[in-house]
Amino acid sequence: MTAPWTASVSRQPRIRVFLDRLAQAPPKSLLLEGGTEAERLGLGLYWAARLSCHEAEPPCGVCRICRQVADDAFRDLVLVNGSEGAIAIDTVREIRAMLGDPPAGRGPRVIILAEAQALGDAAANALLKSLEEPRLGNVFVLLAPSREVLLPTLVSRSFVLTLGWPRAGEEDPEIQDWIAALVEFIQSGRGLWLEWTGRKGNVDVRLAGRVLRDVQRALVQAGYGAPLTDLARLLAGRLDVVAVRQAGVIVENAIESLDVGANPAVVLEWAAIRIWGLLHK
């Protein structure tokens, strides 16, 4: 059996090195941002197995504990996946209720909140209380596309590791055409963007999602002051830190709208107009 973290570790070797070092003194809250959703989840599971496996070189990937972590059947692993829907305050309360009990095994209890941007405001504030008053034997892992889409106080109480993005050579030319059209639109309000989104049947959910994920990547680069693409350079040059965070929320709301069945062309138009508004305040 191939462990679910194998591909993520292979694609993100730098993060594995950091995680192995951190395992000597695990932070109470770890935030993994960047990369892809699958890579973030894979590395979150790697972290859980790394802290729980008792073999000489953990995680071995084949012992009982590693297999249980891989199957989300390990007693000291709590996995809540925001990609499956909003993370409600009741879910966070259930997690908080178990924090006072000791872990079942020799390692810590690992609570993974995948796609943590799905936390509502009330749920995020409830989680914040747990991070402000950490209890022994519990570690949290927050997974998100970028720190900008999370409550800033959650980020400030977490140790942040940023996954590498796919190499430029792996980018889809079709998506890059859409991003180029977006760059022209948010600069000038003109170009092919509205023509393409207005063409019947030209935009499906998969295409819209890929475009929005690419915009997320550009926002992360802009937020770090290390832009690598034309869109990231434009955003970094025209938006301050607060506006970058606002743009991140716009994009995340757009992605959530796709998840609940909104018209993908309308979603792309809405997101572009909102970002245009930030650039031209």
C-alpha positions in Angstrom: 0.0 0.0 0.0 1.3 3.4 -0.9 0.9 5.9 1.9 -1.3 8.9 1.0 1.5 11.3 1.8 4.1 9.7 -0.6 3.3 11.9 -3.6 3.2 15.1 -1.5 6.5 14.4 0.2 8.0 13.7 -3.2 6.8 17.0 -4.6 7.6 19.0 -1.5 10.9 17.6 -0.1 11.8 20.9 1.5 8.7 20.8 3.6 9.4 17.3 4.7 12.8 18.3 6.0 11.2 21.1 8.0 8.5 18.8 9.4 11.1 16.2 10.5 13.0 18.9 12.3 9.9 20.3 14.0 8.9 16.8 15.2 11.5 17.2 17.9 9.5 19.9 19.5 6.1 20.2 17.7 4.4 23.6 17.6 0.9 23.6 19.2 -0.4 24.9 15.8 1.1 24.4 12.4 -0.2 26.1 9.3 0.6 24.6 5.9 -0.2 27.0 3.0 0.5 27.0 -0.7 0.9 24.0 -3.0 -2.2 22.1 -4.0 -5.1 20.9 -1.9 -4.0 17.3 -2.3 -0.4 18.2 -1.3 -1.5 20.1 1.8 -3.7 17.2 2.9 -0.9 14.7 2.2 1.6 16.6 4.2 -0.9 17.1 7.1 -1.3 13.3 7.2 2.5 12.9 7.0 2.8 15.2 10.0 0.3 13.1 12.0 2.0 9.9 11.1 5.4 11.4 11.8 4.4 12.3 15.4 2.6 9.0 16.0 4.7 6.2 14.3 7.0 4.4 16.7 9.4 2.9 14.1 13.0 3.9 13.9 12.5 6.2 10.9 8.9 7.5 11.2 6.6 7.5 9.5 7.4 4.1 8.1 4.1 4.0 6.1 3.5 0.3 6.8 3.0 -0.2 10.6 -0.4 -0.4 12.2 -0.4 3.3 13.2 0.6 4.5 9.8 -2.0 2.4 8.1 -4.7 3.8 10.5 -3.6 7.4 9.9 -3.8 6.7 6.2 -7.3 5.4 6.5 -8.4 8.2 8.9 -9.0 5.4 11.5 -6.4 6.4 14.1 -7.8 7.3 17.5 -5.4 10.2 18.0 -6.2 11.8 14.6 -9.1 14.2 14.2 -9.5 15.1 10.5 -12.1 17.8 9.6 -12.1 18.6 5.8 -13.5 22.0 4.9 -13.6 21.0 1.2 -16.7 18.9 2.1 -18.6 21.9 3.5 -18.4 24.7 6.0 -16.7 23.9 9.3 -19.4 24.9 11.9 -18.9 26.1 15.4 -20.5 22.9 16.7 -17.7 20.9 15.1 -15.1 23.1 16.8 -16.9 22.7 20.1 -16.8 18.9 19.8 -13.1 19.1 19.2 -12.6 21.4 22.2 -14.6 19.0 24.4 -12.1 16.2 23.8 -8.9 18.3 24.3 -8.9 17.7 28.1 -8.7 14.0 27.7 -5.2 12.5 27.3 -4.3 11.0 23.9 -4.9 7.2 23.5 -1.3 6.5 22.5 2.2 7.7 23.3 2.2 10.6 20.8 0.1 13.7 20.7 -3.5 14.0 19.5 -3.3 15.6 16.0 -6.2 17.8 14.9 -6.1 18.5 11.2 -8.4 21.2 9.8 -8.1 20.8 6.0 -9.2 23.8 3.9 -9.5 25.8 7.1 -10.8 28.8 5.2 -14.2 27.0 5.5 -14.2 28.0 9.2 -17.0 30.5 9.8 -16.3 33.5 12.0 -17.8 32.0 15.1 -16.0 28.7 14.5 -12.7 30.4 13.9 -13.0 32.4 17.1 -13.9 29.3 19.1 -10.8 27.6 17.6 -8.7 30.6 18.5 -9.5 30.0 22.2 -8.0 26.6 21.9 -4.8 28.0 20.3 -4.6 30.7 23.0 -4.9 28.2 25.8 -3.2 25.1 24.4 -3.6 21.9 26.4 -0.8 19.3 26.6 -1.0 16.4 24.3 -2.8 18.2 21.4 -1.4 19.7 18.3 -3.4 21.5 15.5 -2.7 21.5 11.8 -4.4 24.2 9.6 -4.3 23.7 5.9 -5.2 26.6 3.6 -4.4 27.9 0.1 -2.8 31.0 1.8 -2.7 32.6 5.2 -4.7 35.6 3.8 -7.9 33.6 3.8 -7.7 32.8 7.5 -8.4 34.9 10.6 -5.2 36.8 11.2 -5.1 35.8 14.9 -5.2 32.1 13.9 -2.1 32.7 11.7 -0.3 34.7 14.3 -0.5 31.7 16.7 0.7 29.2 14.2 4.0 28.1 12.9 3.7 28.7 9.1 5.3 26.6 6.4 4.7 27.5 2.8 4.6 24.8 0.2 6.2 25.3 -3.2 3.9 26.0 -6.2 4.0 24.0 -9.4 6.8 24.9 -11.7 6.0 27.3 -14.5 6.6 24.6 -17.1 3.6 22.6 -15.6 1.2 25.5 -16.1 -1.7 25.0 -18.6 -1.5 27.4 -21.6 -5.3 27.8 -21.6 -5.3 29.0 -18.0 -2.4 31.3 -18.7 -4.5 32.9 -21.6 -7.3 33.5 -19.1 -4.9 35.0 -16.6 -3.5 37.3 -19.2 -7.0 38.4 -20.1 -7.7 39.0 -16.4 -4.5 41.1 -16.0 -5.7 43.3 -18.9 -9.2 43.6 -17.5 -8.3 44.6 -13.9 -5.8 47.1 -15.3 -8.0 48.8 -17.9 -11.5 47.4 -17.6 -11.2 46.2 -21.2 -10.0 43.2 -23.2 -11.2 39.7 -23.7 -12.2 38.8 -20.2 -15.9 39.8 -20.4 -16.2 38.6 -23.9 -15.0 35.1 -22.9 -17.1 34.9 -19.7 -20.1 36.2 -21.7 -19.8 33.6 -24.4 -22.4 30.9 -23.8 -20.9 27.5 -22.7 -17.4 28.9 -22.7 -16.8 28.5 -18.9 -17.4 25.4 -16.9 -16.9 24.8 -13.2 -13.5 23.0 -13.7 -12.1 25.9 -15.8 -13.4 28.5 -13.4 -11.9 26.7 -10.5 -8.5 26.4 -12.1 -8.4 30.1 -13.0 -9.3 31.0 -9.5 -6.7 28.7 -8.0 -4.1 30.4 -10.2 -5.3 33.8 -8.9 -4.8 32.5 -5.4 -1.3 31.5 -6.2 -0.6 35.0 -7.5 -2.0 36.6 -4.4 0.3 34.5 -2.2 3.3 35.6 -4.2 2.1 39.2 -4.0 1.6 38.9 -0.2 5.2 37.7 0.3 6.6 40.4 -1.9 8.1 37.8 -4.2 5.9 37.9 -7.4 6.8 35.5 -10.2 4.0 36.1 -12.7 2.6 39.2 -14.4 -0.6 38.9 -12.3 1.4 38.6 -9.1 3.6 41.6 -10.1 0.5 43.7 -10.8 -1.1 42.8 -7.5 2.1 43.4 -5.5 2.5 46.8 -7.1 -1.0 48.0 -6.7 -2.3 46.5 -3.5 -1.2 46.8 0.1 -1.2 43.9 2.6 -4.8 44.6 3.6 -6.0 44.8 0.1 -4.2 41.5 -0.8 -6.0 39.9 2.1 -9.3 41.3 0.8 -8.6 40.0 -2.7 -7.9 36.6 -1.2 -11.3 36.6 0.5 -13.0 37.5 -2.8 -11.3 34.6 -4.5 -12.2 32.2 -1.7 -15.8 33.3 -1.8 -15.8 32.8 -5.5 -14.5 29.2 -5.1 -17.1 28.5 -2.5 -19.8 29.8 -4.8 -18.7 27.3 -7.4 -18.9 24.6 -4.8 -22.6 25.3 -4.2 -23.5 25.4 -7.9 -23.3 29.1 -8.9 -22.9 29.9 -12.6 -19.1 29.7 -13.2 -19.1 32.5 -15.8 -20.9 34.8 -13.5 -18.6 33.9 -10.6 -15.5 34.8 -12.7 -17.0 38.1 -13.8 -17.9 38.9 -10.2 -14.5 38.1 -8.9 -12.7 40.1 -11.6 -14.9 43.2 -11.1 -14.3 43.1 -7.3 -10.5 42.8 -7.8 -10.7 45.6 -10.3 -12.4 47.7 -7.7 -9.6 47.1 -5.2 -7.0 48.2 -7.8 -8.9 51.4 -8.7 -9.9 52.7 -5.2 
